[in-house]
Protein backbone atom coordinates (compact mmCIF):
# COMPACT_ATOMS: atom_id res chain seq x y z
CA UNK A 1 0.00 0.00 0.00
CA UNK A 2 1.30 3.46 -0.92
CA UNK A 3 1.67 6.08 1.80
CA UNK A 4 1.85 9.86 1.33
CA UNK A 5 3.35 11.51 -0.60
CA UNK A 6 2.76 8.50 -2.92
CA UNK A 7 -0.61 7.06 -3.84
CA UNK A 8 -2.18 4.13 -5.63
CA UNK A 9 -4.28 5.54 -8.51
CA UNK A 10 -6.93 2.89 -7.85
CA UNK A 11 -7.70 4.59 -4.51
CA UNK A 12 -8.58 7.92 -6.19
CA UNK A 13 -12.27 8.45 -6.92
CA UNK A 14 -13.16 8.07 -10.59
CA UNK A 15 -15.23 10.81 -12.29
CA UNK A 16 -17.18 9.51 -15.25
CA UNK A 17 -18.89 11.50 -17.98
CA UNK A 18 -18.56 14.94 -19.44
CA UNK A 19 -19.37 18.50 -18.46
CA UNK A 20 -20.06 19.49 -22.08
CA UNK A 21 -23.50 20.93 -22.77
CA UNK A 22 -26.00 18.93 -24.81
CA UNK A 23 -25.77 17.95 -27.64
CA UNK A 24 -21.95 17.86 -27.43
CA UNK A 25 -21.70 15.53 -24.44
CA UNK A 26 -22.45 12.12 -25.99
CA UNK A 27 -19.01 11.20 -27.45
CA UNK A 28 -17.32 11.77 -24.08
CA UNK A 29 -19.69 10.11 -21.60
CA UNK A 30 -17.74 6.81 -21.63
CA UNK A 31 -14.65 8.64 -20.34
CA UNK A 32 -13.53 8.40 -16.72
CA UNK A 33 -10.78 10.31 -14.92
CA UNK A 34 -8.85 9.95 -11.69
CA UNK A 35 -7.46 13.38 -10.67
CA UNK A 36 -4.05 12.24 -9.42
CA UNK A 37 -2.50 15.72 -9.37
CA UNK A 38 -5.25 17.20 -7.21
CA UNK A 39 -5.13 14.23 -4.86
CA UNK A 40 -1.39 14.83 -4.41
CA UNK A 41 -1.93 18.56 -3.77
CA UNK A 42 -0.41 19.80 -7.05
CA UNK A 43 -1.49 23.36 -7.83
CA UNK A 44 0.44 24.44 -10.96
CA UNK A 45 -0.59 21.57 -13.22
CA UNK A 46 -3.11 18.77 -13.26
CA UNK A 47 -2.52 15.08 -13.89
CA UNK A 48 -5.42 12.77 -14.71
CA UNK A 49 -5.31 9.05 -15.27
CA UNK A 50 -8.02 8.78 -17.92
CA UNK A 51 -9.79 5.72 -19.29
CA UNK A 52 -11.63 5.75 -22.61
CA UNK A 53 -14.03 2.90 -23.20
CA UNK A 54 -14.43 1.64 -26.77
CA UNK A 55 -15.89 4.38 -28.96
CA UNK A 56 -15.28 7.14 -26.40
CA UNK A 57 -13.57 10.45 -27.11
CA UNK A 58 -11.22 12.25 -24.71
CA UNK A 59 -12.86 15.59 -25.54
CA UNK A 60 -14.26 17.57 -28.41
CA UNK A 61 -11.31 18.61 -30.58
CA UNK A 62 -10.00 21.88 -29.15
CA UNK A 63 -7.06 24.20 -28.49
CA UNK A 64 -6.19 26.45 -25.56
CA UNK A 65 -5.06 30.08 -25.63
CA UNK A 66 -2.75 29.78 -22.61
CA UNK A 67 -2.59 26.26 -21.24
CA UNK A 68 -0.59 23.33 -22.55
CA UNK A 69 -1.74 19.71 -22.60
CA UNK A 70 0.24 16.50 -22.89
CA UNK A 71 -0.90 12.87 -23.01
CA UNK A 72 1.02 9.62 -22.56
CA UNK A 73 -0.67 6.36 -23.57
CA UNK A 74 -0.31 3.82 -20.76
CA UNK A 75 -2.40 0.98 -22.16
CA UNK A 76 -4.32 0.25 -25.35
CA UNK A 77 -4.59 2.09 -28.63
CA UNK A 78 -5.98 5.55 -29.38
CA UNK A 79 -6.41 7.71 -32.47
CA UNK A 80 -4.96 11.22 -32.27
CA UNK A 81 -6.99 13.71 -34.37
CA UNK A 82 -5.39 16.99 -35.50
CA UNK A 83 -5.72 19.44 -38.40
CA UNK A 84 -3.07 17.34 -40.17
CA UNK A 85 -5.23 14.20 -39.97
CA UNK A 86 -5.25 11.11 -37.79
CA UNK A 87 -2.59 8.81 -36.42
CA UNK A 88 -2.72 5.76 -34.18
CA UNK A 89 -1.01 5.90 -30.80
CA UNK A 90 0.03 2.79 -28.86
CA UNK A 91 1.15 2.33 -25.25
CA UNK A 92 4.36 4.25 -24.65
CA UNK A 93 3.59 7.03 -27.14
CA UNK A 94 2.98 10.69 -26.24
CA UNK A 95 1.12 13.51 -28.01
CA UNK A 96 -1.07 16.60 -27.81
CA UNK A 97 -4.71 15.86 -27.32
CA UNK A 98 -7.96 14.90 -28.98
CA UNK A 99 -8.13 11.16 -28.73
CA UNK A 100 -10.68 8.58 -29.83
CA UNK A 101 -10.77 4.93 -28.84
CA UNK A 102 -11.78 3.08 -32.03
CA UNK A 103 -10.93 -0.37 -30.67
CA UNK A 104 -13.01 -2.92 -28.78
CA UNK A 105 -10.90 -2.61 -25.60
CA UNK A 106 -10.55 0.20 -23.05
CA UNK A 107 -7.47 2.44 -23.29
CA UNK A 108 -5.70 4.26 -20.46
CA UNK A 109 -3.61 7.42 -20.69
CA UNK A 110 -2.05 10.09 -18.49
CA UNK A 111 -3.27 13.60 -19.23
CA UNK A 112 -1.12 16.49 -17.98
CA UNK A 113 -2.06 20.15 -18.30
CA UNK A 114 -1.01 23.37 -16.66
CA UNK A 115 -3.42 25.60 -14.76
CA UNK A 116 -2.52 29.00 -16.25
CA UNK A 117 -5.29 31.49 -15.38
CA UNK A 118 -7.21 33.32 -18.10
CA UNK A 119 -7.23 30.38 -20.50
CA UNK A 120 -9.90 30.16 -23.19
CA UNK A 121 -10.71 27.06 -25.20
CA UNK A 122 -11.70 26.99 -28.86
CA UNK A 123 -13.48 24.07 -30.56
CA UNK A 124 -13.08 24.22 -34.36
CA UNK A 125 -15.52 21.40 -35.21
CA UNK A 126 -18.54 22.38 -33.09
CA UNK A 127 -20.37 25.52 -31.91
CA UNK A 128 -18.54 25.76 -28.57
CA UNK A 129 -16.21 28.18 -26.82
CA UNK A 130 -15.10 28.05 -23.17
CA UNK A 131 -14.47 31.50 -21.70
CA UNK A 132 -11.80 32.30 -19.12
CA UNK A 133 -14.47 31.97 -16.38
CA UNK A 134 -14.97 28.31 -17.45
CA UNK A 135 -18.47 28.98 -18.82
CA UNK A 136 -19.65 27.12 -21.91
CA UNK A 137 -20.69 29.48 -24.70
CA UNK A 138 -21.69 29.33 -28.31
CA UNK A 139 -19.07 30.76 -30.68
CA UNK A 140 -21.28 33.88 -30.84
CA UNK A 141 -20.61 34.39 -27.11
CA UNK A 142 -24.14 33.48 -25.98
CA UNK A 143 -24.27 31.11 -22.98
CA UNK A 144 -25.35 27.49 -23.46
N, C-alpha and C positions, 0 to 999 in steps of 0.2 A: 504494500500500500504506500502511495506517495504521501509525503508530508510537506507542509509549506516550507519553502516557496515553490515546491513542485506540486503537480496535480496529475491525476489520471483523467484524461478527457471524458471517459465514460461516466464520471461522477458529476459532470457539469450538465445542468438542465438543457434539454434540447428544445429549441423554438422551431416550430414547423409552420410553413405557410408563407404568405407574402403580405406586405403592407400596401401593395399597389392598389389603386382604386379599380373598381369594375369599369370596364371589361378587360383590363390589362393584367389581372391577377392570375388567371387560370394557368398559364404555362409555368408558374413558379410555386404553385401550392404544394407540389411534391418535393420541396426543398426543405431541409432541416439544418439548423446551425447550432453549434455549441460555442458560446462566446468565451473562448479561452483567455484572451487578453484582458477582458473585463474581470473575469474571475481571479486573475493574477494581480489585479490592481493597476494594469497599464493604462496610462492616460494620454500618451502622445500618438499611439497607433492601436488599432484593433486587430485581433487575430481570431478568426472563426474557423472551426473545423466544420466543413459543410458537406452534407451528403445530398446528392441528386439521385432520386429514384429514376428508373427508366422513363424516358420521355420528358423529364423535368428540365427546366432552364434555370441557370443561376440567377438571372435577372433579365429584364428587357435590355437590349443593347443600348449602351449609354457611354458618356464620357463626362469627366469632372473638370471644373474650371480651376480648382486648386489642389484637390487631393489626388494622391497616387494610389493605385491598387496593384496587387501582385497575387498570383495564384500559383500553387505548387500541387500537382496531382499526386496524391498519396496512393490511391487504389483505383483501378478501373480505367475506363477510356471516356474521354470527353471531346466534343467538337468545339474548337475556338472559332468564333465568328467575328470578322473584322471587315472594314471597308475593302480590304484586299481579297476577301473570300473566306474560305473555311479551311481549317487544317485539324487533323486528329492529334490529340494529346494522349499520351500513355503515362502510367505511373513513373515518376521521376522527372517529368517535364514541367517547365514553368512558363508562365505567359501573363499577358494583360487579361482582360476579363469580359467575356460574355460567352458562357459555356452552355452547351446542350448535351444531355446524355441521350444518345441515339442507340444505345445498346439495350440488352434485356437484363442487365445486371446493375445494381447500384454503383455509383462512383463516389469517391471521397477526395476532397481537396482542402488544402489550407488556403485561406483567403486573408491577405494582410493589406490594410489600408491605413493611411494616416488620418488624423482628426483635425486637419487644418480648418479653422473657423472661416465662415463666409463662403464656403463651397456651394456651387450650384451644379445641377446635374442635367445634362441634355440627352434626350432620347431621339435619335434621328429617324427611327422607323415607326414611331407611334406619336399620338398627340399628348405628350407628357413633358413636363418640365418640373424639376424640384428646386424651389427657391432656397436661398440661404437660411431661411427659418424652418427648413425641412417640410414645408407644405407642398402638397401635390397640386400642380396647376396645369391647365391646358397651355399649349404653346402661346396662345393669345394672352396669357396671364390670368385668366379667370380661374377661380378655385374649382377643384373637382367636387 
